[in-house]
Amino acid sequence: MAIQSVLNAGERAEREQLVRDLNLQINNGRVTQQKLGQDDFLKILITQLAHQDPTAPMEDKEFIAQMAQFSSLEQITGMAGNFARLTEMLTSTEASSALGKPVELSVAVPGDEEERVVQGLVRAVTRGSDPQVLVNGTYYGWDQVTKVFE
């Protein structure tokens, strides 16, 4: 029998909080991550260079390959950030272009499996990563808009 099935929800939450607190103490307040980033890669490379055998230094080819990997990682990270900003701008622009136009939205109804359809004119648009549109006096997320009419 698994431990989780013996503990109730409150006990499980309390245990998880204790584990988080202990991890924070062990890591001097740093939150642990499940992926390596640029800083981690650079630390590994520096540690490798500092502890290499002086009688058998790292081959030039290995060093160049690792530096190329680091450079690629840095460029990919930059591109990911740029794509995120571009997506946010495009989504916000798309929502703004619906201002004054009739739209159709799909809205989830709590307790119902079916969604209801709302139609109306877009009277206002909020900006940001998750833009909202004001239709019939209520703000809806742009992701709920299914159709924009001319």
Number of C-alpha atoms within 10 A of each C-alpha: 5 6 8 10 9 10 12 10 11 9 12 15 12 11 13 12 12 12 12 14 13 13 15 14 11 10 11 9 11 10 9 10 7 5 6 8 13 12 11 11 16 14 11 11 15 11 11 12 14 10 9 11 10 9 6 7 10 13 9 9 9 10 13 11 12 15 15 12 13 18 13 12 15 14 12 12 14 11 12 11 12 12 12 12 13 12 13 17 15 13 19 20 15 13 24 19 13 22 18 15 13 16 20 18 21 17 16 13 10 8 6 8 8 11 12 11 13 15 15 16 19 25 17 16 23 16 15 12 14 13 20 23 26 18 22 13 12 10 16 18 16 21 14 16 20 13 12 18 9 7
